Amino acid sequence: MRTNNMSAKFIQAIILSIVITSCGNSDNKDAHKGTDSAAVTDSSAVTTQTQPDQSAASTEIFKDFDWTTVAQSNAVIGAFPYISAPEGFYIQEKDSYSESKTGYSYYKDFNKLFIFNGQSFYNAEGKVAKLKFRMKGENTEWNQYKFDSSVDKYLNSIGAKLLGKLKLSDEQEKFLNKDDDMAIHNHLIGDPYNVPVRFYALNHAKGKIMFQVFSNTASAEVGVVELAAFEQTIKAPTAVEMKRDIDANGKAILNINFDTDKSNLLPEGQKIVDEILILMKNNPDLKIAIEGHTDNAGSAERNKKLSAERANTILKSITGRGISASRLSAAGFGAERPLVANDSEANMAKNRRVELVKK
């Protein structure tokens, strides 16, 4: 009997142990669940908090450049483009492998380069040169390390400041090319899609100069811009001059200023439209077609739309001040009818025009 009681107590002890252990495991599982839930909640909170910061840190923006961040230099830098080929290298002509006689491969008296400082972009406008480098000797192997060492140390020696490096992200590519699918090609050297471009600023006593530097395992390029404000050399024609051109040639060619990539008139452009109004009032039998034209920068579709919008802006301005709409029409032709080849900034300016064609 005593043996049976002991057996019963032993069995009860085992059952009690199992129950306690089971409860303990259940508690632990709940504890882990609680910890995991808390972790998920905290993670979500962190994600929510960092989203605005990520947006604020976006580099897809143009800003003015702060030249107070670059100490002024009085170093001897020679003449534009202020950089030459390192020993063993030469600067090639634009469309051939022969050595350049001008010290650059490409030149425009007024253009721009994109400059990147690690946080934002800057449109550096002025006199622009691009230099393409090659090694001397037909069988000489390209020496990227020597090129980089030579150029970077030279720029540092004359007081140029390294602003940043840029290998284009998809977002930056879309941003820079959003209005002109050739913008990156025209205003950034090298292959920024695959290899970073380096950017320098030189605050010199001669003026403000900026550099793009690119190199890879087979080639190198340098872009140089000496900053200068655009100087308008086109004079507004008078109503008398417009009438003279229409009588002689059947049309008057006008360079009317609009906001970049927009159809709203700038003050100088408005002055020319005022003269068109005088022309129409002084010649009540005159009927004209207002035709808008652009250069070839940007897409053909965008250029045609923009030129039509600009022609219509002029038409509405004139009809809004008393000239009958029956005497006018408006159309845009984009870059379809250039006056001259779009091979320089001066020629591109000539092609950005409005023609008053006698009907």
KOLMI-899475 format. One record per residue: residue in three letters; z, x, y of N, C-alpha, C in turn. Coordinates in steps of 0.001 Angstrom, whole numbers, plus 524288, in hexadecimal, padded with zeros to 5 digits. Example, Ala and Ser with C-alpha at 12.3 -4.5 7.8 and 13.67 -1.06 7.14 Angstrom:
# KOLMI-899475
ALA81E78833867E9C681E788300C7EE6C81E78833907F31C
SER81BA8832327F73681BE4835667FBDC81EBE832648001E
This chain:
# KOLMI-899475
MET800008034C7FB488000080000800008000080361804D7
ARG803358078E8046E8036B80B29808E37FE2A80DCC809C8
THR7FB8E80EE4805367F6698116E805807F27680DDC80834
ASN7F2BD808D6806FB7EF19805148096E7F009804C380F4E
ASN7F50C804D2810EF7F63C8048B816927F4228094D81979
MET7F4D680DCC816F67F2DE81297819787ECF581282819F4
SER7EA5F8106F815E37E4998101B8160E7E2DD80C7E81A6C
ALA7E5A18083281AEC7E42E8046281EFB7E4C9806C18246B
LYS7E9388098C825207EA1280C0582A3F7E5F88102B82B66
PHE7E46681303827687E07281720828107DB2F814D7829B6
ILE7D9E5810688270A7D4EB80DC58285B7D51280BB382DE6
GLN7D9A08097A82F7F7DA148076E834D47D98480BC6838E1
ALA7DBAE81040837917DB5B814B983B337D5BC8166F83BF3
ILE7D2E881677837807CD5A81812837D47CA3B8143C83B31
ILE7CB3080F2683A477C85D80B1D83D4A7C99D80B9A84311
LEU7CEAE80C6C8444E7D04E80CFA849C87CDB0811A984C56
SER7CD42815E0849697CAB481AA384B787C505819AF84CBA
ILE7C26F816D8849287BCD7815A584A097BC238125784EE5
VAL7BF8F80E6484F957BF2D80AF1854237BFE980DF68592C
ILE7C3E08117D859337C4FC8148E85DF27C06B8181785F3C
THR7BE5C81A9985B1A7B9E381E2185BEA7B53681B3085E05
SER7B4438168E85BC27AFDB8135385D797B072811CE86326
CYS7B5288104D864A47B62480ED486A1B7B5508136C86DAE
GLY7B70F817FA86BEE7B65C81CAC86F187B0AB81DD686FFC
ASN7AD8081D5186BE57A7E381E5586C6D7A56181A778701F
SER7A7098158686FB47A4E281181873257A623812C0878C3
ASP7AB0781473879BB7AC8D815D087F0F7A95281A5088118
ASN7A88081E3C87DB47A570822CA87F5A79FEB8214D880BD
LYS79D8D81DD687D9A7983381C2487EB7797EE81978883F7
ASP79BB981608884E779BC98135F889F279C808173F88E59
ALA79FA781B3A88D637A09081F2D8916E79B9382213892A1
HIS7989C8237888E7E7939E8262C88F4C78FBD822BD8922D
LYS78FC181DAF890BF78C3B81A168936D78D8A819D789934
GLY792B7819A589A36794518197D89FAC7929381E418A296
THR79313822D78A02379170827B78A29878B90827C28A388
ASP7888C8260289F8F782E1825EC8A01C7813F8223E8A46D
SER783C481D988A4B078272819DE8A8C07837F81C238AE14
ALA787F381EB68AE7F7894E8210C8B38878557825258B505
ALA78396828388B12977FC682C588B23977AB282A0A8B423
VAL778F8825D28B1A07741C823468B33D774A38212B8B8BF
THR7791581EB38B9C6779F581C898BEFE779F1820D78C319
ASP77CA4825288C1F477CD2829768C5A87776882BC38C685
SER7747182C4F8C24176F2E82E7D8C2A976BCC82B158C61E
SER76C3E825EB8C56276928822568C89A76AA7822DA8CE47
ALA76FBF823748CF2977195823F38D48F76F5F828D58D715
VAL76F5F82D248D41076D578320C8D62976793831898D76E
THR764A582F028D3CE75F0582E4A8D4AC75E0C82B228D991
THR76110826EE8DA30760648239F8DEBF76182826A68E3BC
GLN7657C829FB8E39C766F482CD38E84F762F88310A8E9B1
THR76070833678E5BF75CE7837C08E6E775777835FA8E866
GLN7561A831188E754750D582F4F8E88174F6482FDC8EE4B
PRO752C882E138F1E97517482EB88F76D750B88346F8F8F0
ASP7540A837EE8F6C57539483D758F81074E5883FA98F644
GLN74C9F83E138F199747A183FE98EF9C7433C83E208F326
SER74390839368F4ED73F86837308F86973F8383A258FD8E
ALA7443883B3B8FF8C744A783DFC90486742948438C90422
ALA742C0845BF8FF637410E84B288FEA873B3384BA38FDBF
SER73864847478FE1B732C28475E8FD437302384B1E9010C
THR72C4D84E1B8FF1272982851DE902647245384FA89044C
GLU7232884AC39032671E2784876904B871E928467690A59
ILE71ED384A2290DF371F74848BD9137771D7E84D34916E5
PHE71B4E84BDE91B68719CC84FBD91F5171DDF84FBF923A7
LYS71F818546C9254A72331854FB9299B721798597392D1A
ASP723448595C931FF7225385DC6935837253D8628D9337B
PHE7231A86716934937259B86BE7932CF7295486DEC93706
ASP72DFA86F7B93561731F687170938FE7316F8775D93975
TRP72EEF8792493DAC72E0787EBD93E5B732EE881B693FE0
THR7371087EF69413E73BEF881B59427873E5E8841A93D93
THR73C7C8829B9390773E86884C39342673BEA889F1932B4
VAL7381088B9D935CE7353B89078934B1735F48942F93948
ALA7384E898A2938537393E89C7793C787341289E8F93E92
GLN733D889F85943B872F028A1819460D72E248A73A94491
SER729368A87B943B5727B78ADC69422A724388B0379464B
ASN724CB8B55A946FA7215E8B85694A7671E708BC8E9476A
ALA71E168BBE99425671B7F8BFCB93F0E715B38C0389406A
VAL7137C8C4B993F5370DE48C5819401670B108C2A393BAE
ILE707B68BEE193D07705128BBC5938FC6FF228BBE393979
GLY6FD1A8BE9093D726F7738BEF893DF46F4F48B9E193FA6
ALA6EFFD8B93493E2A6ECF88B4A693FD36ECBD8B09093B78
PHE6EB6B8ABDF93CED6EABC8A79A9392E6E6EB8A949934EA
PRO6E7F78A85492FF96EBF18A4E792D9E6F11D8A79892C47
TYR6F22F8AC2192E916F74D8AEB292E466F8C78B0AA928D8
ILE6F5188B105925536F62C8B320920206F1198B55D91DE8
SER6F17A8B9B391B2F6ECE48BC35918E46EDB08BCD391309
ALA6E9D18BEDA910616EA2E8BF8C90AB76ED8D8C4449095C
PRO6F0F18C3CD905736F3E78C862903A36F0258CC8090164
GLU6F21B8D13A900E16EEF58D5638FE9C6ED2A8D3D58F925
GLY6E8208D4A08F80E6E5EF8D3428F2FD6E3CE8CDBD8F2B4
PHE6E4818CAB38F6EF6E2878C5598F7376DEAF8C4E78FBBE
TYR6DBC28C0A58FBD76D8838BF799006C6D82E8B99290129
ILE6D6D38B7F2905E66D6288B26C907316D0618B11E9069D
GLN6CF368AD199039A6C9C68ABD79027C6C77F8A7F59065E
GLU6C25B8A7D1906A56BFA18A3E5909C16C08A89E7C9076C
LYS6BF8089A7790A836C09F8951C908DC6BDD0893A6903CE
ASP6B8BD894B9903866B5A4892E38FF1A6B35B897458FBD0
SER6B5AE89BDC8FC146B3CD8A0318F8DA6B8478A3F18F7CB
TYR6B7568A7A28F4386BB4D8AB808F2EA6BAF08B0598F65B
SER6B7648B0618FA166B6E38B4E48FD8F6BB798B5069015D
GLU6BCA68B9A1903676C1258BA4A906D76C01D8B7DF90C2F
SER6C3E58B4FE90E2B6C3618B26C9133D6C3358B66D9179E
LYS6BFFE8B56291B766BF938B8CE920066C2EB8B6D89248F
THR6C5218B236923EB6C8378AFDF928176CE1B8B03092721
GLY6CFA88B174922546D5368B1989210C6D7438AC8191EE6
TYR6D3CC8A8BB91E166D5588A3D091BAB6D0B48A18E918A1
SER6D1DE89DF1915176CDCD89B75911F36CBFC8965A9145F
TYR6CF47894159179C6CE4A88EE1919CC6D11688E9F91F0F
TYR6CEA088C08922E36D10188BBE928156CF84886A292ABD
LYS6D3418843E92D5A6D23587FC1930C06D56B88060935B9
ASP6D2E187F4F93A1C6D5938801693F166D9F487C2193FF0
PHE6D9A0877A593D3F6DDF8873EA93D6A6DE05870DE93851
ASN6E254871549357C6E30886E8B930906E8DF86E5892F80
LYS6EA6586D9492AAA6EFF786D7C929856F0FA86F6A923F9
LEU6F5D187124923196F7C48726491DE96FCBE86F3991D02
PHE6FD8486D779183A7027D86B12916D17068386F74915FE
ILE70AF786EF39187F70F45872A4917BE713DD86FAA91566
PHE71665872069118071ABD86F7F90EC071F93872F690F20
ASN723EA870B3910B5728B8873CD9115F72CD2872B190D35
GLY72B2A8701A908F772EC986ECF904CB730FC869539053A
GLN7308B866FC909E5732AF861BF90ABC72EA785DEE90CE6
SER72AF085FE990FE57270385C88912407221985FAE9137F
PHE71DEE85CE3914E0718FB85F56916507185A85F6891C3D
TYR714F8862F091E03713DA863719239270DFE8646C92433
ASN70B8586193927BE7060686273928FA705A2866DB92CFB
ALA7042B86B8092B32703AA86FFF92EB56FE0B8703B930A7
GLU6FD2E86EAE9358B6F7EC86E60937C66F6CE8731293B42
GLY6F1F2874B793B366F04C878FF93E8F6EBC187BF193C34
LYS6EB49880E093D7F6E7278843B93B6E6E87F885A3935D1
VAL6E4E6884A29322C6E60F8854192C976E24888909929FE
ALA6E47088C7D926CA6E14088FF09237C6E35A88FC991DF8
LYS6DFCF8904991A376E150890C4914BB6DEFA895CA91293
LEU6E21D898B290FB56E08789DCE90DAE6E0C589DAD907B8
LYS6DC6C89EF1905316DC4089F538FF806DBED8A5198FE03
PHE6DF558A6C28FA806DFDB8AC4E8F92F6DDA38AD7E8F3C2
ARG6DB418B2258F3656D9518B41F8EE6E6DACF8B9E08EDF1
MET6DABA8BBD38E9276DBCB8C15A8E8376D6C98C4868E8FA
LYS6D7618C9318EB196D2EE8CCBF8EB916D1C18CF2C8E63C
GLY6CCB98CFFB8E5286CB328D2408E0226C9D88CE048DC40
GLU6C5558CE608D9E16C36C8CA408D66C6C6F48C94E8D1BF
ASN6C9228CD708CF926CC388CCEE8CACD6D2178CD578CBBD
THR6D3B48CCC48D0A56D9448CD2B8D1E66DC158C8258D07F
GLU6E03A8C8A98CD9D6E3378C40B8CC076E6698C1FD8D09F
TRP6E6838BCD68D1206E9608BA528D5656EF2A8BBAD8D514
ASN6F16E8BD368D9926F6E58BEDA8D9C36F9F88BB138DD3F
GLN6FBDA8B6EB8DADD6FEAC8B2EB8DDCF703C28B4FC8E014
TYR706868B8208DD0970B908BA198DEE570AE88BD708E3CA
LYS706E58C0B68E3D3705F98C40A8E86C704888C0C18ED24
PHE7013E8BCCA8EC4D6FFC58B9648F0A7704928B6B88F2E6
ASP707AB8B42F8EF8970C458B1578F15D710178B4EE8F432
SER7110F8B97B8F1F5714B48BD288F463712B88BED98F9BF
SER70DB38C0048FA1870B718C1D18FF0970BCA8BDA590342
VAL70A148B8EC90203709D08B4BF905EF70F3E8B2E990782
ASP7129D8B1DB903AF717D38AFD7904FA71B0A8B3D390815
LYS71AAB8B8CA9069A71D9D8BCCB9097071B5E8BDA690EE7
TYR7163E8BD3590F7B713E58BDB3914AF715B68B9479183A
LEU715688B4739164C717058B0049197D71CC78B07791AFB
ASN71FF18B2309175A7257B8B2FA918827263C8B73391CA6
SER723018BB4D91C6C723988BFAD9201A722368BE37925B4
ILE71ED08BA549266671D4B8B8CD92BBB720A38B44B92DC6
GLY7247F8B2A292AA8728248AEA592C81726DA8A92592ACE
ALA723178A88992735721D18A34B9254B726248A160921A4
LYS7275489C61921F672B7A89A0B91ED172927896D891A62
LEU72AF8897D79159D72958894B29112572BE188F5391195
LEU728A088B3C911E672A9D885F4912A572B988832690D7E
GLY7284088413909B8728BD88160904C2724088825090158
LYS72438880158FCB271FF2880718F8F571E9F87AF48F720
LEU719B087A2A8F5A67180D874E98F42B7143D874FF8EF9D
LYS715E0872878EB5071257871108E7167124386B218E728
LEU70DD1868D58E83870D7C863458E95C70F5A85FDA8E4D5
SER712B085C258E61071414858098E25E71007853A98E2DB
ASP710168500E8DF3270C7684B9E8DF7570D5D8487D8E474
GLU7124F847DE8E5EB71390844E28EAA27118D847978EF87
GLN7122184CBF8EFC77104384FAC8F44B70A5684F988F49E
GLU707C284FEC8F0237020B84FA88F0137002784A6F8F23F
LYS70286846348F06D70104841008F2597021F8407A8F82B
PHE70683842948F9DD7080D8423E8FF5E7042D84516902E5
LEU702D3849F29018F6FF6084D07904DF6F9C284B04904D1
ASN6F826848C5900766F2BA846F18FFEC6F22784115900C7
LYS6F62883E8A902CC6F615838D29030F6F1CC836B49069F
ASP6F0778397490ACE6EC67837A790E676E75483AB190DD9
ASP6E79483F2C90B626E3068429990ADE6E37D8457A905AC
ASP6E01384431901EF6E0978468B8FCC36DF0784C4D8FC9D
MET6DD6784E66901236DC2C853F7901846E02A856E6904D5
ALA6E45585449906586E821856AD909EE6EA9685B9190798
ILE6EC4B85B57902BB6EEB885FDF9003F6EABF8644E8FFCE
HIS6E607862FD8FE2B6E1E4866F18FDB96E0CE8698F902FE
ASN6E0D4866829072B6DF708689290C586E3E986B6A90F0C
HIS6E8C4869F090DE76ED1F86BDC911096F15486ECD90DF4
LEU6F05486FBA908E76F3CB872FD905B76F073876D3902A2
ILE6F1F287BAD902916EEE787F9E8FFCE6F04F87FC18FA07
GLY6ED0A882848F6FB6EE4F883B28F1966EE5087EFD8EDFE
ASP6F1C187F218EA2B6F24187B098E6366F7E28791A8E623
PRO6F971876248EA186FEEC8747D8EA7F7008F870958E655
TYR6FCCC86EAB8E3426FE2686B178DF00700CC86E028DA7D
ASN6FF83872F88D9E870161875F48D566704AE87AB88D6C4
VAL703EE87CDD8DB7A706B68819D8DD06708F6880C58E282
PRO70DE78821D8E37D710358813C8E8A970D88884508ED02
VAL70D08881D68F18670B3D8845F8F6537100D885A88F98F
ARG7100C88A4A8FC037147088BF38FF477130B88B1C9050F
PHE716EE889BD9082D716088887390DA97198888BCB91131
TYR7172988E049153A719F489165918F2718F488F8591E88
ALA71CCC89081921E371C3E88F739278471D858946792A8A
LEU71A38895AA92E5B71B0289A39931B571B538986C93759
ASN71FF3898EA939A4720D08977093F137201A89C5A94263
HIS71B3B89D75943C9719E88A26494644719508A1C794C29
ALA719E98A61C94EEC719258A60C95498713978A460955FF
LYS70FD48A5699527170A5F8A3CE953567099E89DEE952B1
GLY70CD989B9E94F7670C448961094E4670EC5894C294914
LYS70E2F88FE5947847107F88E0C942A870C4B88DFF93E67
ILE70D81890BB93A15709B48918D935E970C2889001930BF
MET7091A88D7792D6870B1B88BD7928507075688D8D92408
PHE7098B88EA891F7170686890C791B187076A88D9591624
GLN7033C88CED913267039488B2F90DBC701F688FD190A58
VAL704DA890D9906237039589540902A770365893378FD0B
PHE6FF16894748FA686FE65892BF8F4FD6FC62897428F1AE
SER6FE5D897988ECE66FC2C89B538E92A6FD35899638E3A8
ASN6F99F89ABD8E0256FA84899CC8DA956F8A489E9A8D79B
THR6F79C89E248D2AC6F6408A2AF8CF826F0948A4628D030
ALA6EDA38A1AC8D3936E81A8A3048D4256E6368A3488D9C6
SER6E92F8A1448DD816E7438A0FF8E2E56EBC08A06B8E6B7
ALA6EA688A0B48EBCE6EE5889FF78EFE46EBB889E008F4D4
GLU6EE9F89AFD8F7E16ECB7898FF8FCE66F12F898ED900D0
VAL6EFC38996C905C16F37F898D790A046F1118954790E1F
GLY6F4118917790FF36F26988E24914466F59B88F7C91916
VAL6F30888FCF91D9B6F5A7891379227C6F43F88D38926A9
VAL6F82888B5B9297F6F727887E392DEB6FA3B889D59329F
GLU6F77988AA3936DC6F9F288BE793BE16FA50886D893EEA
LEU6FF16884F193FA76FFD287FB1941BA6FDCD87F2A9474E
ALA6FB2D87AC0948436F9398798194D7B6F855873AA94DC5
ALA6F97E87157952356F88786BC3952F06F2AF86AD195373
PHE6F0F186651951A86EB6A864F89521E6E9EE8645B957DA
GLU6E5A0866C39594F6E3C08667495EB56DED18632995EDC
GLN6DF2F85EA7961436DABE85B1F961806D6AC85D1E9656B
THR6D1E085DC5963926CDA985FB4966EB6C98685B87967FD
ILE6CA3C856FA965B16C676852BB9667D6C7F984F9C96B55
LYS6C44884EBC96EC36C54484BCD973936C35B84630972F7
ALA6C63D842A3975406C4C983D28974E56BFE683C189781F
PRO6BBE1839BF975C66B72383871978B66B80E833B697C38
THR6B535833599805B6B59282EDC983DF6B1A982AB09823E
ALA6B23A82607984736AE99821BD983526A90C82338984D6
VAL6A877826119892C6A341827BC98AF46A0C582B66986F8
GLU6A3DF82F0C984DC6A1DB832BB980F76A06C82FF097BE4
MET6A37982C1197A616A24382909975AD69D098263797652
LYS69C4E823C997AD669764820E697BE7692C08249D97BDC
ARG693718293C97E0368F3E82D1C97E1568DB782EA497885
ASP6919982F889751F690828310696FB068DF682C9A96CA8
ILE68FBF827C696D9168D778234896ADF687C38228D96C77
ASP6869D8232C9718868135822B19736867DB9826FD9712F
ALA67FED82BB3970AD67CC58302E96EE567C4383067968FC
ASN6807982F1D966236808D82FF39607A6817E82B0C95D3C
GLY6826B826BB95FDB68382821E395D0B6892D8216F95B5A
LYS68C4B8256F95C92691D78253F95B20694F08293695E4D
ALA699F58283F95E9E69D9D82BF29610C6A18882D9095CE1
ILE6A276832AF95C716A614834CE9588A6AB3C8361C95B32
LEU6AF6E833CF959466B4888345A95BBE6B8848367E957DA
ASN6BBD9839FA959AD6C04183BE39568D6C53683957958A5
ILE6C6CA8352C9560F6CB3083202957D76D0068335F954A3
ASN6D4618346E9573E6D92383612954976DC358317595264
PHE6DD4E831D994D4B6E0BD82E2094AA16E53A831319482F
ASP6E96B82E5D946D46ED95830C4943BB6EB5A8329993E8B
THR6ED68836E793C6E6EB9083900937796EBEC834EE9332A
ASP6E76B833F8930996E7078305B92C2F6E88C82AC392DBA
LYS6E81982980932D76E95582435934A36E5068225B93855
SER6E54C81D59939B46E13881B2393D096E332819BD9427A
ASN6E81881B1E943AC6E9F4819FE948F46E87781E6694CAF
LEU6E6D781CE5951526E4DA82092955376E930823DB9579D
LEU6E800828D2958816EB6182C3295BA26E9D682B9596162
PRO6ED2482D3A9650A6EBFF82C7896AA16E6A482E7A96C56
GLU6E5178331C96A886DFF38353296C0A6DB8E831D3969D5
GLY6DC6D82FD0965156D88782C5D962C76D81482740965C5
GLN6DC7882553967A86DC748207596AA26D9508210E96FAB
LYS6D976825AC972026D6728269D976CA6D0988260B975CD
ILE6CED4827E39713F6C9448276B96FF76C7D7821B196F0F
VAL6CB4F81EC996C6C6CA4F8193196B946CA1681653970CC
ASP6CD44817F79747E6CD0C815A7979C76C7B08168D97C3E
GLU6C55681B0E97B4B6C02081C3697D5D6BBF2818F097A95
ILE6BCB7817DD9757C6B90F8146E972B16B93080EFD97516
LEU6BDDE80D35976796BE708081A978FA6BB69807F797E21
ILE6BBED80C209812A6B8FC80C6E986206B32180C5E98504
LEU6B17080F3C9810E6ABE780F5497F996A9EE809D597E63
MET6ACDB806E397B666AB2E801A5979DD6AB347FDE497E7F
LYS6AEF27FE77981FB6AF317FB11986986AAC97FC4498A6E
ASN6A9738013B98AFC6A559802C898EAB69FE0801C898C90
ASN69F6C800CF9878569A4F7FFEC9851069AA67FB0A981AB
PRO69A947F6699842069B967F17A98153697A07F02B97D0A
ASP692FF7F2A897D1A68F187F1929790B68F847F55C9746C
LEU692E07F928974D3693547FD2A970BD6965D7FB0996C0F
LYS694107FBDD96773696B17FA9A96290697227FF9795F4F
ILE69BB58007795D0369C758055895A1969F248046D954D6
ALA69E00807E0951366A0D78082594C416A49880CBE94C9E
ILE6A98480BAE94B896AD7E80FCA94BA66AE07811E294619
GLU6AC97816D59454D6AC838191F940136B08281D8893FAC
GLY6B40B81D1F93BDF6B8068211A93B0F6B66682503936E8
HIS6B7C582A0A937C16B67282E49934206BB1F831F9933A1
THR6BBA48347992F166BFDE8383692E266BDA583D5C92C1E
ASP6C1138414D92B906BF898460D928BC6C038844FD922E6
ASN6BFB7848FC91FAD6BFED8482E91A036C53F8493191798
ALA6C94F849DD91ACA6CE9684A9A918B36D0918455C916A4
GLY6D2988454A911E46D47B8407290F9B6D05E83DD990C3A
SER6D1D583973909EE6CE52836B89065E6CA2C833BA90969
ALA6C59D832FD906FE6C14E830309097F6C2E482A9390AB3
GLU6C5AA8282D907136C750822B9907CF6CB038223090C70
ARG6CED0825C590CC96D28C825879111B6CFD28268E9164B
ASN6CC4382A549166C6C98282B9F91B466C6418270A91D40
LYS6C3A28245D919A86C06581FEF91B506C3C281B8E91D82
LYS6C81681A8191AE26CBA48166591CB96CDEF817D29220A
LEU6CF9481CBC922A16D1F081E77927846CE0D81E3092C03
SER6C92C81FE792B1F6C54181FD092F496C40181A3D930FD
ALA6C4028169692D456C3148111A92E9C6C79980EE3931C8
GLU6CC5C8104A9303C6D0F980E73933226D0E881078938BB
ARG6CF548154D939756CF2C8179093EBA6CAF1814FF94215
ALA6C667813F593FB96C23D8114B9429F6C40680BDC94448
ASN6C6C980928940D86C8AE803EB9421D6CCFB804059463A
THR6D01D8082F946446D410808BE94A606D17B808DC94FBB
ILE6CD3680BC6950296CA5C80C22955216C805806DD9568C
LEU6C59780454952B16C3347FF33953B66C7417FB4D955B7
LYS6CBB27FB079531C6CFBF7F749954AE6D1EF7F88A95A12
SER6D25B7FD9E95B476D4507FF219606E6D0A37FD43964B8
ILE6CB867FD8A963B76C7A87FC0E967B26C72B7F6269681B
THR6C6CC7F37E963986C64E7EDCD963CE6CB4B7EB4A965E8
GLY6CFB57EDE9965196D4A17EBDE967186D5007EC2396CFD
ARG6D1517EEDD96F646D15F7EF50975276CC737ED059779F
GLY6CA317E92D974E96C6327E5FE977796C0957E6D6975D2
ILE6BF667EA83972686BA057EB64970BA6B8E87E7E496BFF
SER6B48F7E50996C1B6B3367E16C967E66B26F7E44D962BD
ALA6B4B77E21695E9F6B42D7E46B9596F6AE897E45C95789
SER6AB437E0F7959BC6A5C37E0AD958256A2A67E58A959C3
ARG6A4DE7E89A95D456A2237ED5995F0F6A3AF7F22C95BE1
LEU6A75C7F16C958416A9877F5F0955736A9AA7F50694F8D
SER6A97B7F94494CB76AA907F92D947176AD4D7FE49945C4
ALA6AFEA7FE68941446B2D18031D93FB96B1EA80441939F1
ALA6B17480945938B16B0B880AE69333E6B2CA8106C93291
GLY6B455811C092DC06B6358170A92C9A6B3008199092851
PHE6B1C281E85928F76AE8082155925376B14582608922C5
GLY6B642826C6924146B91F82B24921CC6B6708304E922D8
ALA6B5D08337491EBA6B3558389F91F376ADA88389491D63
GLU6AB5C833F191CF76A6108337191AD66A1D7835B191E6D
ARG6A2D2835EA9238669ECB8378B927446A0CA83BE992AD7
PRO6A1DE84074928C06A3DE844B592C0C69FBE846A892FE8
LEU6A186848259348169DFC84A9A9384F69CE38503C936CC
VAL6A0E4852DC934D06A0858585C9333F6A3858590A92E2B
ALA6A2EB85D8492BAA6A5C585EA1926D76ABA185EE6927EC
ASN6AEC385CDF924536B47585CFE924E86B6A6862399230D
ASP6B4DF866729257F6B65586BA8923A36B9E886EA292757
SER6BBB486C1092B786BF7286E7292F066C26686A18931C6
GLU6C6E786B5E933F46C9F48676D936B96C6F68655193B6A
ALA6C410868B193E0A6C0FD866FB9428F6BCD38630C940ED
ASN6BA2C8641D93C8F6B6218608A93AB36B87885B75938A8
MET6BCE585BDA936216BF7285716934406C10B8539B938D2
ALA6C2AB8560993D256C40885308941DA6BF498503194409
LYS6BAB3852A6943B36B5E2850219458A6B48A84B6294238
ASN6B5A884BC293D3B6B4578476E939B36B826842E193A17
ARG6BCCD843DD93C1A6C09083F9E93CFF6BF2683D0A9422B
ARG6BC13838EC941F46B9CE836D4946CA6B8E4830F394663
VAL6B7A882EB094AEC6B5E28294194B446B0A48294C94E12
GLU6ACF08266794C006A7CC8261194E8B6A70282088950A0
LEU6A516820369556D6A38081B41957BB69D8D81AF39574D
VAL69BB1817BA953BA6961F817789528A693D0812819550F
LYS68FA9813439581668D3480ED195ABC68AAE80B32956C7
LYS68B8E806119576B6895780231953CE684657FFBA9562C
